[in-house]
């Protein structure tokens, strides 16, 4: 089981803030996980295909090819605009 | 110290606290207060809502404080960031650094607010008379 979270404009586009999913066999890194989620429909394909998105695993920003393991919390979000 | 809160804060009281906590050791306290503007991209702003990533936000701010303390000789640091709905003129963020000397305090304060703007997971959504829109991030500095 992995915890998936989506923030700000991405959360609104997808219509979901967070969810728990079982990692399918063979999904072991970020590109595979993102690709699997993009298969849901065109909205997911386009939204998660945005090259400006950041990804955090266990609440720390990671590189695009980072491994994903059972129990991880994975979050996608647009560039930050605080301060 | 780090505070992520919906409530407003009192910059004068925060500075007074930093002063008294560091009395004698700090020769300088430098602070930055960020405010909600009433105009953005030509539109009057009626409301600004701050979303964040609970848990990661606090970790990201702690990393920023730690890096500032490693780079400069500081006696204290403070970062306060508000979340939730805000109105034009409201305070959003407060960053302060105390040091024996002013240059270190100035540089640390600027570093912390600049890094917060690029690394801390906050997102602004502004409401104009005609729409609610997410504020887009400025292009990354080259």
Backbone of each chain as ProteinMPNN parsed JSONL, in Angstrom:
{"seq_chain_A": "XXXXXXXXXXXXXXXXXXXXXXXXXXXXXXXXXXXXXXXXXXXXXXXXXXXXXXXXXXXXXXXXXXXXXXXXXXXXXXXXXXX", "coords_chain_A": {"N_chain_A": [[0.842, -1.203, 0.0], [0.561, 2.193, -0.876], [0.578, 5.669, -0.041], [-0.954, 8.243, -1.745], [-0.75, 11.631, -2.699], [-2.125, 14.779, -3.694], [-1.761, 18.173, -4.614], [-2.986, 21.607, -4.48], [-3.503, 23.26, -7.585], [-3.317, 20.918, -9.044], [-4.63, 19.027, -7.439], [-7.229, 20.018, -7.679], [-7.681, 19.705, -10.42], [-7.558, 16.919, -10.723], [-9.492, 16.147, -8.952], [-9.18, 14.819, -6.584], [-7.727, 14.538, -3.366], [-6.177, 12.815, -1.804], [-5.241, 9.346, -1.682], [-5.179, 5.783, -1.145], [-3.325, 3.18, -2.505], [-2.693, -0.136, -3.759], [0.478, -1.155, -4.72], [0.981, -2.229, -7.966], [2.374, -5.32, -9.265], [5.689, -5.01, -10.451], [5.789, -2.27, -10.472], [8.026, -0.09, -9.441], [9.358, 2.262, -9.347], [9.316, 5.888, -9.658], [8.724, 6.863, -12.363], [7.348, 4.615, -13.378], [5.187, 4.365, -11.611], [3.895, 6.841, -11.988], [3.255, 6.612, -14.706], [1.498, 4.444, -14.616], [-0.649, 5.549, -13.152], [-1.379, 7.478, -14.983], [-2.688, 6.034, -16.876], [-5.301, 5.963, -16.171], [-7.154, 7.904, -17.235], [-7.627, 10.537, -19.753], [-7.475, 12.968, -18.411], [-5.861, 12.448, -16.167], [-3.607, 11.594, -17.543], [-2.751, 13.903, -18.883], [-2.509, 15.776, -16.76], [-0.619, 14.655, -14.899], [1.456, 14.537, -16.608], [2.597, 16.973, -16.791], [5.526, 18.758, -17.091], [6.441, 20.529, -15.196], [5.689, 19.768, -12.681], [6.383, 18.949, -9.246], [7.703, 16.27, -7.268], [7.338, 14.631, -4.197], [8.651, 12.234, -1.996], [7.828, 10.583, 0.888], [7.694, 13.058, 2.084], [9.86, 14.586, 1.201], [11.49, 16.297, -1.406], [12.128, 14.623, -4.462], [14.192, 13.12, -7.065], [13.245, 12.611, -10.556], [13.5, 9.876, -11.19], [13.253, 8.344, -8.946], [13.168, 5.5, -6.719], [10.213, 3.677, -5.664], [8.574, 2.381, -2.844], [6.636, -0.075, -1.016], [4.532, 1.306, 1.442], [5.402, 3.894, 1.21], [4.859, 7.477, 1.09], [3.693, 9.353, -1.463], [3.788, 12.372, -3.179], [2.416, 14.7, -5.484], [2.85, 17.912, -6.897], [2.296, 21.367, -7.989], [4.755, 23.974, -8.869], [5.907, 25.775, -5.993], [4.377, 28.557, -4.221], [4.611, 30.161, -1.947], [5.266, 32.474, 0.816]], "CA_chain_A": [[0.0, 0.0, 0.0], [1.237, 3.498, -0.85], [-0.304, 6.822, 0.138], [-0.731, 9.207, -2.821], [-1.338, 12.933, -2.359], [-2.089, 15.763, -4.779], [-1.982, 19.479, -3.996], [-3.248, 22.875, -5.171], [-4.225, 23.159, -8.86], [-3.352, 19.5, -9.454], [-5.715, 18.416, -6.658], [-8.512, 20.437, -8.262], [-7.812, 19.106, -11.754], [-7.811, 15.476, -10.591], [-10.675, 15.941, -8.127], [-8.852, 13.964, -5.443], [-6.636, 15.083, -2.554], [-5.296, 11.717, -1.415], [-5.799, 7.993, -1.849], [-4.257, 4.686, -0.861], [-3.408, 2.15, -3.555], [-1.715, -1.227, -3.723], [1.415, -1.079, -5.847], [0.94, -3.435, -8.804], [3.668, -5.955, -9.527], [6.484, -4.369, -11.491], [5.859, -0.806, -10.262], [9.063, 0.036, -8.412], [9.939, 3.601, -9.322], [8.396, 6.995, -9.914], [8.191, 6.881, -13.732], [6.383, 3.522, -13.56], [3.986, 4.695, -10.844], [3.211, 7.945, -12.675], [2.701, 6.065, -15.944], [0.348, 3.601, -14.246], [-1.756, 6.455, -12.805], [-1.8, 8.188, -16.201], [-3.556, 5.153, -17.677], [-6.694, 6.068, -15.699], [-7.891, 8.595, -18.31], [-6.875, 11.641, -20.36], [-7.23, 14.009, -17.407], [-4.676, 12.023, -15.405], [-2.458, 11.548, -18.463], [-2.275, 15.272, -19.127], [-2.128, 16.477, -15.523], [0.632, 14.109, -14.344], [2.502, 14.69, -17.614], [3.128, 18.344, -16.731], [6.948, 18.668, -16.707], [6.767, 21.444, -14.1], [5.298, 19.208, -11.383], [7.381, 18.425, -8.31], [7.269, 15.059, -6.574], [7.991, 14.36, -2.91], [8.414, 10.913, -1.416], [7.973, 10.681, 2.343], [7.758, 14.477, 2.43], [11.093, 15.227, 0.744], [11.551, 16.375, -2.871], [12.993, 13.583, -5.026], [14.456, 13.191, -8.496], [12.176, 11.947, -11.312], [13.665, 8.432, -11.346], [13.385, 7.788, -7.591], [12.443, 4.257, -6.425], [9.019, 3.746, -4.81], [8.409, 1.126, -2.107], [5.434, -0.23, -0.214], [4.571, 2.118, 2.655], [5.804, 5.272, 0.924], [3.891, 8.536, 0.819], [4.15, 10.019, -2.685], [2.97, 13.567, -3.424], [2.675, 15.491, -6.694], [2.315, 19.274, -6.743], [2.887, 22.382, -8.871], [5.771, 24.806, -8.21], [5.365, 26.405, -4.791], [4.189, 30.009, -4.348], [4.43, 30.75, -0.622], [6.083, 33.617, 1.193]], "C_chain_A": [[0.878, 1.254, 0.0], [0.173, 4.588, -0.7], [0.035, 7.834, -0.944], [-1.441, 10.511, -2.477], [-1.126, 13.905, -3.51], [-2.466, 17.119, -4.196], [-2.307, 20.579, -5.008], [-3.982, 22.654, -6.499], [-4.318, 21.714, -9.34], [-4.475, 18.75, -8.728], [-7.071, 18.761, -7.272], [-8.739, 19.79, -9.622], [-8.202, 17.63, -11.651], [-9.069, 15.188, -9.78], [-10.436, 15.0, -6.963], [-7.644, 14.556, -4.708], [-5.659, 13.994, -2.13], [-6.018, 10.392, -1.569], [-4.724, 6.983, -1.451], [-4.433, 3.638, -1.943], [-2.386, 1.055, -3.271], [-0.809, -1.091, -4.939], [1.309, -2.365, -6.674], [2.339, -4.035, -8.956], [4.399, -5.206, -10.638], [6.569, -2.859, -11.373], [6.835, -0.564, -9.114], [9.745, 1.393, -8.416], [8.904, 4.634, -9.767], [7.869, 7.015, -11.349], [7.14, 5.787, -13.955], [5.078, 3.823, -12.837], [3.189, 5.794, -11.546], [2.548, 7.433, -13.953], [1.463, 5.216, -15.695], [-0.869, 4.467, -13.913], [-2.285, 7.177, -14.042], [-2.71, 7.334, -17.085], [-5.025, 5.268, -17.284], [-7.591, 6.739, -16.743], [-7.061, 9.786, -18.811], [-6.564, 12.758, -19.364], [-5.96, 13.682, -16.619], [-3.438, 12.036, -16.294], [-1.863, 12.934, -18.645], [-1.733, 15.908, -17.849], [-0.8, 15.968, -14.968], [1.778, 14.17, -15.359], [3.115, 16.083, -17.624], [4.584, 18.308, -16.252], [7.327, 19.587, -15.555], [6.406, 20.88, -12.722], [6.514, 18.791, -10.558], [6.809, 17.158, -7.676], [8.065, 14.93, -5.272], [7.657, 12.936, -2.501], [8.768, 10.999, 0.067], [8.36, 12.103, 2.757], [9.115, 15.118, 2.16], [11.109, 15.185, -0.786], [12.535, 15.325, -3.397], [13.211, 13.829, -6.52], [13.429, 12.335, -9.245], [12.301, 10.427, -11.4], [13.736, 7.694, -10.001], [12.614, 6.465, -7.433], [11.228, 4.518, -5.527], [8.829, 2.383, -4.157], [7.092, 1.126, -1.36], [5.582, 0.573, 1.076], [4.958, 3.567, 2.424], [4.6, 6.206, 0.823], [4.433, 9.331, -0.37], [3.218, 11.191, -2.982], [3.409, 14.284, -4.694], [2.102, 16.889, -6.463], [2.992, 20.242, -7.703], [3.971, 23.16, -8.133], [5.154, 25.622, -7.078], [5.314, 27.927, -4.948], [3.964, 30.672, -2.993], [5.285, 31.982, -0.412], [5.395, 34.948, 0.921]], "O_chain_A": [[1.823, 1.36, 0.783], [-0.961, 4.451, -1.16], [1.188, 8.247, -1.059], [-2.585, 10.505, -2.022], [-0.109, 13.871, -4.204], [-3.382, 17.212, -3.378], [-1.968, 20.504, -6.189], [-4.981, 21.936, -6.534], [-5.301, 21.335, -9.976], [-5.18, 17.94, -9.33], [-7.952, 17.907, -7.374], [-9.854, 19.375, -9.94], [-9.061, 17.151, -12.39], [-9.651, 14.11, -9.9], [-11.384, 14.441, -6.411], [-6.679, 15.01, -5.325], [-4.45, 14.22, -2.099], [-7.248, 10.332, -1.583], [-3.532, 7.289, -1.426], [-5.556, 3.249, -2.263], [-1.359, 1.285, -2.632], [-1.289, -0.931, -6.061], [1.521, -3.46, -6.152], [3.348, -3.348, -8.796], [3.798, -4.819, -11.64], [7.339, -2.227, -12.096], [6.508, -0.805, -7.952], [10.614, 1.654, -7.584], [7.794, 4.306, -10.185], [6.663, 7.171, -11.541], [6.148, 6.015, -14.648], [3.995, 3.576, -13.367], [1.97, 5.698, -11.685], [1.405, 7.786, -14.245], [0.502, 5.259, -16.463], [-1.985, 4.164, -14.334], [-3.479, 7.456, -14.146], [-3.419, 7.86, -17.943], [-5.898, 4.739, -17.973], [-8.649, 6.215, -17.094], [-5.941, 10.012, -18.353], [-5.526, 13.413, -19.457], [-5.097, 14.539, -16.43], [-2.356, 12.436, -15.862], [-0.649, 13.124, -18.575], [-0.653, 16.499, -17.843], [0.06, 16.77, -14.603], [2.928, 13.893, -15.019], [4.049, 16.346, -18.382], [4.852, 17.876, -15.131], [8.412, 19.451, -14.989], [6.782, 21.459, -11.702], [7.528, 18.345, -11.094], [5.594, 16.996, -7.564], [9.285, 15.094, -5.247], [6.519, 12.488, -2.643], [9.859, 11.43, 0.442], [9.203, 12.325, 3.625], [9.481, 16.09, 2.821], [10.782, 14.163, -1.388], [13.627, 15.155, -2.855], [12.517, 14.629, -7.147], [12.814, 11.444, -8.659], [11.307, 9.749, -11.66], [14.218, 6.563, -9.929], [11.512, 6.334, -7.968], [11.22, 5.459, -4.733], [8.911, 1.351, -4.824], [6.504, 2.176, -1.102], [6.627, 0.529, 1.725], [4.856, 4.387, 3.336], [3.485, 5.786, 0.515], [5.514, 9.915, -0.286], [1.999, 11.022, -3.031], [4.601, 14.455, -4.952], [1.014, 17.039, -5.906], [4.101, 19.995, -8.174], [4.105, 23.033, -6.916], [4.024, 26.099, -7.187], [6.094, 28.513, -5.699], [3.209, 31.639, -2.895], [5.94, 32.472, -1.332], [5.966, 36.005, 1.19]]}, "seq_chain_B": "XXXXXXXXXXXXXXXXXXXXXXXXXXXXXXXXXXXXXXXXXXXXXXXXXXXXXXXXXXXXXXXXXXXXXXXXXXXXXXXXXXXXXXXXXXXXXXXXXXXXXXXXXXXXXXXXXXXXXXXXXXXXXXXXXXXXXXXXXXXXXX", "coords_chain_B": {"N_chain_B": [[13.044, 28.735, 15.383], [9.867, 27.474, 14.354], [6.705, 28.274, 13.06], [3.623, 27.344, 11.785], [0.628, 28.591, 10.989], [-2.872, 29.548, 11.306], [-3.637, 31.829, 12.57], [-3.098, 35.392, 12.963], [-0.008, 37.206, 13.512], [2.128, 39.106, 15.746], [4.426, 41.271, 14.769], [5.987, 43.088, 16.266], [5.873, 42.06, 18.879], [7.078, 39.594, 18.432], [9.666, 40.383, 17.693], [10.445, 41.629, 20.036], [10.507, 39.449, 21.747], [12.57, 37.923, 20.569], [14.634, 39.72, 21.02], [14.738, 39.815, 23.856], [15.263, 37.119, 24.437], [17.798, 36.834, 23.413], [19.384, 38.664, 24.577], [22.233, 40.592, 24.996], [23.923, 38.642, 23.712], [23.175, 38.85, 21.019], [23.847, 41.224, 18.567], [22.394, 42.206, 16.601], [19.185, 42.137, 15.137], [17.435, 41.065, 12.418], [14.572, 41.351, 10.416], [11.931, 40.156, 8.237], [8.807, 40.964, 6.913], [6.124, 39.635, 5.208], [3.404, 40.641, 3.148], [-0.063, 40.546, 2.083], [-0.778, 41.681, -1.108], [-2.94, 44.151, -2.727], [-3.355, 44.069, -5.387], [-2.783, 42.194, -8.324], [-1.249, 41.257, -11.275], [-2.781, 43.19, -12.577], [-5.346, 42.9, -11.58], [-7.756, 43.518, -9.039], [-7.404, 42.166, -5.821], [-9.407, 40.191, -3.816], [-9.399, 38.184, -1.945], [-6.98, 35.956, -0.498], [-5.898, 32.677, -0.454], [-4.058, 30.37, 1.395], [-2.681, 27.303, 0.774], [-1.147, 24.314, 2.051], [1.291, 21.678, 2.6], [0.802, 19.705, 5.043], [3.075, 18.637, 7.501], [5.213, 18.033, 5.595], [5.714, 20.701, 5.138], [6.626, 21.761, 7.616], [8.962, 20.272, 7.89], [10.446, 21.172, 5.647], [10.793, 23.877, 6.274], [12.31, 23.633, 8.577], [14.659, 22.584, 7.536], [15.538, 24.778, 6.072], [16.017, 26.671, 8.118], [18.045, 25.294, 9.463], [20.045, 25.197, 7.532], [20.611, 27.918, 7.273], [21.66, 28.412, 9.802], [23.954, 26.918, 9.652], [25.405, 28.241, 7.72], [25.758, 30.865, 8.59], [26.756, 32.703, 11.537], [24.538, 32.521, 13.944], [22.364, 33.599, 16.577], [19.707, 33.134, 16.963], [16.784, 32.05, 15.143], [13.717, 32.614, 13.378], [10.755, 31.541, 11.867], [7.628, 32.3, 10.72], [4.656, 31.278, 9.202], [1.612, 31.914, 7.664], [-1.494, 30.156, 7.064], [-4.482, 29.3, 5.167], [-7.468, 31.383, 4.654], [-6.807, 34.76, 3.667], [-6.75, 38.367, 3.708], [-6.309, 41.314, 1.584], [-3.537, 43.259, 2.64], [-3.168, 41.802, 4.93], [-0.807, 40.121, 7.071], [1.432, 37.636, 5.867], [3.816, 36.178, 6.164], [6.655, 35.852, 8.337], [10.0, 36.357, 8.929], [12.947, 36.024, 10.765], [16.259, 36.783, 11.879], [18.781, 36.549, 14.3], [21.91, 37.815, 15.304], [25.395, 38.207, 16.217], [26.429, 40.221, 14.69], [25.434, 42.663, 12.201], [25.651, 42.078, 9.419], [25.644, 39.299, 9.079], [23.129, 38.704, 10.095], [21.449, 40.088, 8.297], [22.034, 38.738, 5.865], [21.332, 36.094, 6.47], [18.605, 36.35, 6.979], [17.617, 37.182, 4.49], [18.353, 34.962, 2.935], [16.742, 32.968, 4.119], [14.05, 33.798, 3.563], [14.128, 33.913, 0.771], [14.707, 31.225, 0.117], [12.578, 29.919, 1.283], [10.566, 30.709, -0.449], [11.065, 29.187, -2.71], [11.326, 26.534, -1.891], [9.547, 25.679, 0.15], [6.494, 23.949, 0.705], [4.0, 25.655, -0.047], [1.011, 27.049, -1.417], [-0.525, 29.657, -3.217], [-3.808, 30.833, -3.658], [-5.697, 33.128, -5.359], [-8.476, 35.346, -5.152], [-10.316, 37.214, -7.381], [-12.553, 39.825, -8.568], [-13.793, 38.437, -10.568], [-12.929, 35.778, -10.714], [-11.429, 32.77, -9.214], [-8.095, 31.983, -8.839], [-5.095, 30.076, -9.192], [-1.978, 31.197, -8.066], [0.738, 31.644, -10.204], [4.039, 30.309, -10.234], [7.014, 32.3, -10.233], [9.439, 32.394, -12.959], [12.203, 30.164, -12.593], [15.123, 31.342, -10.977], [18.017, 32.187, -12.799]], "CA_chain_B": [[11.722, 28.224, 15.689], [8.975, 27.458, 13.197], [5.266, 28.258, 13.351], [2.696, 27.372, 10.655], [-0.584, 28.892, 11.753], [-3.925, 30.346, 10.664], [-3.764, 33.107, 13.273], [-2.168, 36.49, 12.707], [1.071, 37.33, 14.493], [2.487, 40.487, 16.071], [5.871, 41.386, 14.522], [6.637, 43.787, 17.373], [6.009, 41.132, 20.005], [8.067, 38.569, 18.044], [10.995, 41.009, 17.774], [10.728, 41.854, 21.455], [10.858, 38.141, 22.3], [13.922, 37.603, 20.08], [15.534, 40.633, 21.718], [14.932, 39.411, 25.26], [15.868, 35.782, 24.473], [19.188, 36.894, 22.956], [19.931, 39.887, 25.135], [23.661, 40.513, 25.296], [24.671, 37.881, 22.701], [22.847, 39.337, 19.681], [24.053, 42.644, 18.318], [21.512, 42.609, 15.5], [18.036, 41.298, 14.767], [16.887, 41.511, 11.132], [13.347, 40.612, 10.122], [11.173, 40.423, 7.019], [7.376, 40.673, 7.02], [5.459, 39.578, 3.907], [2.002, 41.068, 3.231], [-0.911, 40.306, 0.904], [-1.022, 42.901, -1.9], [-4.341, 44.271, -3.156], [-3.401, 44.062, -6.841], [-1.835, 41.27, -8.937], [-1.472, 41.134, -12.712], [-3.793, 44.14, -13.01], [-6.666, 42.639, -11.001], [-7.92, 43.728, -7.604], [-7.482, 40.905, -5.093], [-10.363, 40.262, -2.713], [-8.995, 37.222, -0.916], [-5.852, 35.081, -0.824], [-5.943, 31.493, 0.403], [-2.796, 29.64, 1.423], [-2.72, 25.857, 1.008], [0.197, 23.782, 2.279], [1.425, 20.221, 2.728], [1.096, 19.509, 6.469], [4.135, 17.648, 7.733], [6.367, 18.398, 4.765], [5.976, 22.134, 5.317], [7.458, 21.95, 8.804], [10.29, 19.706, 7.602], [11.139, 22.041, 4.7], [11.197, 25.099, 6.984], [13.394, 23.259, 9.499], [15.877, 22.457, 6.722], [15.965, 26.15, 5.732], [16.613, 27.229, 9.337], [19.295, 24.598, 9.762], [21.071, 25.62, 6.571], [21.001, 29.295, 7.626], [22.509, 28.357, 11.0], [25.257, 26.361, 9.268], [26.126, 29.181, 6.855], [26.076, 32.097, 9.302], [26.79, 32.563, 12.987], [23.275, 33.119, 14.395], [21.967, 33.238, 17.945], [18.316, 32.666, 16.908], [16.031, 32.251, 13.898], [12.274, 32.435, 13.543], [9.952, 31.581, 10.649], [6.183, 32.132, 10.923], [3.931, 31.354, 7.922], [0.169, 31.704, 7.864], [-2.236, 29.349, 6.093], [-5.922, 29.579, 5.177], [-7.891, 32.597, 3.944], [-6.24, 36.038, 4.085], [-7.272, 39.524, 2.963], [-5.262, 42.285, 1.252], [-2.999, 43.957, 3.804], [-2.831, 40.86, 6.004], [0.548, 39.546, 7.116], [1.512, 36.224, 5.472], [5.037, 35.483, 6.588], [7.611, 36.613, 9.141], [11.277, 35.664, 9.039], [13.891, 36.846, 11.521], [17.55, 36.192, 12.254], [19.553, 37.312, 15.284], [23.331, 37.49, 15.218], [26.256, 39.175, 16.894], [26.707, 41.337, 13.78], [24.308, 42.91, 11.299], [25.766, 41.489, 8.079], [25.216, 37.898, 9.139], [21.682, 38.695, 10.307], [20.828, 40.481, 7.027], [22.195, 37.683, 4.855], [20.565, 34.91, 6.868], [17.181, 36.66, 6.821], [17.328, 37.164, 3.047], [18.453, 33.567, 2.501], [15.594, 32.178, 4.587], [12.815, 34.125, 2.835], [14.308, 33.509, -0.63], [14.641, 29.771, 0.02], [11.19, 29.554, 1.593], [9.736, 30.935, -1.64], [11.301, 28.167, -3.742], [11.421, 25.172, -1.357], [8.525, 25.283, 1.128], [5.28, 23.611, -0.046], [2.817, 26.505, 0.114], [0.442, 27.505, -2.699], [-1.475, 30.763, -3.066], [-4.938, 30.956, -4.582], [-6.254, 34.457, -5.15], [-9.824, 35.573, -5.651], [-10.583, 38.557, -7.899], [-14.009, 40.017, -8.713], [-14.364, 37.572, -11.597], [-12.484, 34.387, -10.685], [-10.439, 32.315, -8.244], [-7.018, 31.432, -9.67], [-3.847, 29.741, -8.512], [-0.864, 32.073, -8.424], [1.79, 30.862, -10.848], [5.375, 30.567, -9.701], [7.885, 33.026, -11.158], [10.454, 31.523, -13.553], [13.345, 29.899, -11.706], [16.242, 32.264, -11.167], [19.114, 31.558, -13.535]], "C_chain_B": [[10.816, 28.39, 14.471], [7.527, 27.441, 13.665], [4.505, 28.311, 12.026], [1.318, 27.495, 11.262], [-1.597, 29.675, 10.931], [-3.99, 31.736, 11.289], [-2.741, 34.13, 12.804], [-1.073, 36.459, 13.781], [1.398, 38.806, 14.671], [3.996, 40.648, 15.89], [6.608, 42.076, 15.669], [6.883, 42.868, 18.549], [7.054, 40.058, 19.692], [9.485, 39.135, 18.155], [11.393, 41.233, 19.234], [11.182, 40.547, 22.117], [12.268, 37.735, 21.87], [14.96, 38.444, 20.805], [15.81, 40.127, 23.128], [15.594, 38.037, 25.372], [17.36, 35.822, 24.176], [19.905, 38.128, 23.503], [21.401, 39.701, 25.506], [24.44, 39.786, 24.226], [24.412, 38.41, 21.294], [23.105, 40.836, 19.603], [23.113, 43.152, 17.244], [20.367, 41.614, 15.367], [17.466, 41.882, 13.475], [15.646, 40.685, 10.852], [12.737, 41.043, 8.798], [9.722, 40.067, 7.29], [6.764, 40.726, 5.626], [3.972, 39.843, 4.067], [1.247, 40.696, 1.959], [-1.13, 41.639, 0.188], [-2.485, 42.932, -2.372], [-4.478, 44.242, -4.671], [-2.388, 43.048, -7.356], [-2.22, 41.085, -10.399], [-2.663, 41.983, -13.162], [-5.174, 43.938, -12.414], [-6.669, 42.922, -9.502], [-8.12, 42.374, -6.923], [-8.427, 41.072, -3.901], [-9.981, 39.331, -1.579], [-7.817, 36.398, -1.431], [-5.9, 33.893, 0.126], [-4.646, 30.708, 0.267], [-3.04, 28.173, 1.731], [-1.288, 25.4, 1.31], [0.132, 22.267, 2.426], [1.8, 19.943, 4.185], [2.129, 18.394, 6.668], [5.364, 18.0, 6.926], [6.723, 19.87, 4.948], [6.943, 22.362, 6.476], [8.872, 21.408, 8.577], [11.093, 20.632, 6.692], [11.628, 23.315, 5.388], [12.339, 24.802, 7.958], [14.723, 23.122, 8.75], [16.433, 23.842, 6.386], [16.637, 26.812, 6.938], [17.974, 26.614, 9.623], [20.407, 25.049, 8.822], [21.542, 27.04, 6.88], [21.954, 29.277, 8.817], [23.887, 27.764, 10.715], [26.085, 27.38, 8.489], [26.55, 30.454, 7.577], [26.05, 31.84, 10.802], [25.579, 33.294, 13.569], [22.979, 32.703, 15.828], [20.517, 32.768, 17.98], [17.754, 32.883, 15.507], [14.56, 32.004, 14.189], [11.608, 32.507, 12.171], [8.492, 31.348, 11.046], [5.523, 32.233, 9.551], [2.476, 31.053, 8.187], [-0.404, 30.839, 6.742], [-3.715, 29.709, 6.193], [-6.234, 30.886, 4.478], [-7.31, 33.87, 4.544], [-6.821, 37.144, 3.206], [-6.115, 40.461, 2.607], [-4.836, 43.067, 2.494], [-2.631, 43.028, 4.943], [-1.367, 40.446, 5.93], [0.474, 38.078, 6.703], [2.656, 35.527, 6.186], [5.931, 36.43, 7.38], [8.867, 35.766, 9.281], [12.239, 36.569, 9.791], [15.155, 36.065, 11.845], [18.246, 37.122, 13.241], [20.997, 36.852, 15.246], [24.138, 38.53, 15.993], [26.434, 40.416, 16.026], [25.653, 41.438, 12.681], [24.425, 42.193, 9.964], [25.287, 40.049, 8.06], [23.7, 37.817, 9.279], [20.947, 39.069, 9.01], [20.871, 39.325, 6.027], [21.362, 36.452, 5.185], [19.069, 35.147, 6.659], [16.8, 36.594, 5.339], [17.372, 35.729, 2.505], [17.205, 32.781, 2.886], [14.318, 32.518, 3.821], [12.948, 33.722, 1.359], [14.143, 31.997, -0.792], [13.239, 29.263, 0.334], [10.327, 29.655, 0.338], [9.93, 29.865, -2.719], [11.181, 26.741, -3.21], [10.277, 24.738, -0.439], [7.18, 25.078, 0.413], [4.035, 24.396, 0.398], [2.33, 26.884, -1.281], [-0.6, 28.566, -2.422], [-2.579, 30.659, -4.112], [-5.6, 32.291, -4.31], [-7.624, 34.567, -5.8], [-9.949, 37.018, -6.096], [-12.101, 38.723, -7.986], [-14.617, 39.005, -9.663], [-13.969, 36.105, -11.475], [-11.621, 34.09, -9.457], [-9.356, 31.62, -9.058], [-5.789, 31.135, -8.815], [-2.757, 30.684, -8.995], [0.225, 31.218, -9.046], [3.151, 31.281, -10.315], [6.18, 31.374, -10.714], [8.9, 32.071, -11.763], [11.627, 31.346, -12.592], [14.478, 30.854, -12.026], [17.395, 31.533, -11.842], [20.418, 31.65, -12.799]], "O_chain_B": [[10.976, 29.314, 13.673], [7.168, 26.68, 14.564], [4.719, 29.224, 11.229], [0.877, 26.596, 11.979], [-1.238, 30.376, 9.985], [-4.352, 32.706, 10.623], [-1.666, 33.782, 12.315], [-1.195, 35.786, 14.804], [1.004, 39.647, 13.863], [4.769, 40.219, 16.746], [7.727, 41.692, 16.006], [7.958, 42.883, 19.148], [7.821, 39.657, 20.567], [10.393, 38.463, 18.645], [12.551, 41.041, 19.607], [12.105, 40.534, 22.931], [13.064, 37.266, 22.684], [16.031, 37.954, 21.164], [16.963, 40.022, 23.546], [16.389, 37.802, 26.281], [18.109, 34.955, 24.626], [20.91, 38.572, 22.948], [21.761, 38.774, 26.232], [25.517, 40.243, 23.844], [25.319, 38.423, 20.462], [22.652, 41.611, 20.446], [23.028, 44.354, 16.993], [20.562, 40.403, 15.473], [17.063, 43.044, 13.436], [15.652, 39.466, 11.025], [12.991, 42.141, 8.304], [9.43, 39.001, 7.83], [6.87, 41.741, 4.937], [3.343, 39.341, 4.999], [1.843, 40.55, 0.891], [-1.602, 42.606, 0.788], [-3.168, 41.909, -2.415], [-5.583, 44.373, -5.196], [-1.25, 43.029, -6.888], [-3.373, 40.792, -10.717], [-3.452, 41.566, -14.01], [-6.088, 44.712, -12.7], [-5.714, 42.607, -8.793], [-8.902, 41.543, -7.386], [-8.263, 41.979, -3.086], [-10.202, 39.634, -0.407], [-7.675, 36.173, -2.632], [-5.939, 34.059, 1.345], [-4.195, 30.419, -0.842], [-3.538, 27.827, 2.803], [-0.329, 26.032, 0.869], [-0.94, 21.664, 2.383], [2.982, 19.944, 4.529], [2.034, 17.333, 6.052], [6.434, 18.239, 7.485], [7.897, 20.239, 4.916], [7.944, 23.064, 6.337], [9.854, 22.008, 9.015], [12.28, 20.858, 6.928], [12.736, 23.782, 5.125], [13.233, 25.628, 8.14], [15.777, 23.497, 9.265], [17.645, 24.055, 6.412], [17.691, 27.435, 6.805], [18.928, 27.309, 9.975], [21.547, 25.257, 9.236], [22.731, 27.338, 6.766], [22.932, 30.024, 8.85], [24.859, 28.048, 11.416], [27.313, 27.389, 8.58], [27.567, 31.058, 7.235], [25.418, 30.897, 11.279], [25.578, 34.52, 13.679], [23.306, 31.591, 16.241], [20.121, 32.076, 18.918], [18.185, 33.778, 14.78], [14.206, 31.281, 15.12], [11.869, 33.431, 11.4], [8.162, 30.32, 11.638], [5.798, 33.174, 8.807], [2.139, 30.07, 8.847], [0.124, 30.797, 5.631], [-4.154, 30.333, 7.159], [-5.381, 31.446, 3.789], [-7.312, 34.051, 5.761], [-7.316, 36.889, 2.108], [-5.063, 40.417, 3.245], [-5.672, 43.483, 3.296], [-1.869, 43.409, 5.831], [-0.769, 40.425, 4.855], [-0.427, 37.355, 7.128], [2.497, 34.438, 6.737], [5.964, 37.636, 7.134], [8.809, 34.609, 9.697], [12.336, 37.758, 9.486], [15.124, 34.852, 12.055], [18.293, 38.335, 13.037], [21.279, 35.656, 15.165], [23.628, 39.585, 16.37], [26.573, 41.526, 16.54], [25.056, 40.438, 12.281], [23.418, 41.741, 9.419], [24.601, 39.63, 7.128], [23.059, 36.967, 8.662], [19.944, 38.446, 8.663], [19.857, 38.983, 5.419], [20.762, 35.841, 4.301], [18.351, 34.251, 6.215], [15.773, 36.015, 4.984], [16.52, 35.338, 1.707], [16.671, 32.02, 2.079], [13.568, 31.612, 3.46], [11.984, 33.242, 0.762], [13.506, 31.544, -1.743], [12.767, 28.299, -0.27], [9.471, 28.806, 0.088], [9.047, 29.663, -3.552], [10.956, 25.819, -3.994], [10.058, 23.539, -0.265], [6.766, 25.919, -0.386], [3.162, 23.888, 1.102], [3.125, 27.024, -2.21], [-1.441, 28.424, -1.535], [-2.318, 30.429, -5.292], [-6.016, 32.57, -3.186], [-7.894, 33.972, -6.844], [-9.723, 37.94, -5.313], [-12.848, 37.858, -7.528], [-15.815, 38.729, -9.593], [-14.62, 35.254, -12.082], [-11.151, 34.992, -8.764], [-9.662, 30.757, -9.881], [-5.49, 31.841, -7.852], [-2.629, 30.937, -10.193], [0.6, 30.185, -8.491], [3.383, 32.446, -9.991], [6.049, 31.162, -11.92], [9.205, 31.041, -11.162], [11.993, 32.272, -11.868], [14.76, 31.14, -13.19], [17.709, 30.395, -11.493], [21.439, 31.167, -13.289]]}, "name": "protein", "num_of_chains": 2, "seq": "XXXXXXXXXXXXXXXXXXXXXXXXXXXXXXXXXXXXXXXXXXXXXXXXXXXXXXXXXXXXXXXXXXXXXXXXXXXXXXXXXXXXXXXXXXXXXXXXXXXXXXXXXXXXXXXXXXXXXXXXXXXXXXXXXXXXXXXXXXXXXXXXXXXXXXXXXXXXXXXXXXXXXXXXXXXXXXXXXXXXXXXXXXXXXXXXXXXXXXXXXXXXXXXXXXXXXXXXXXXXXXXXX"}
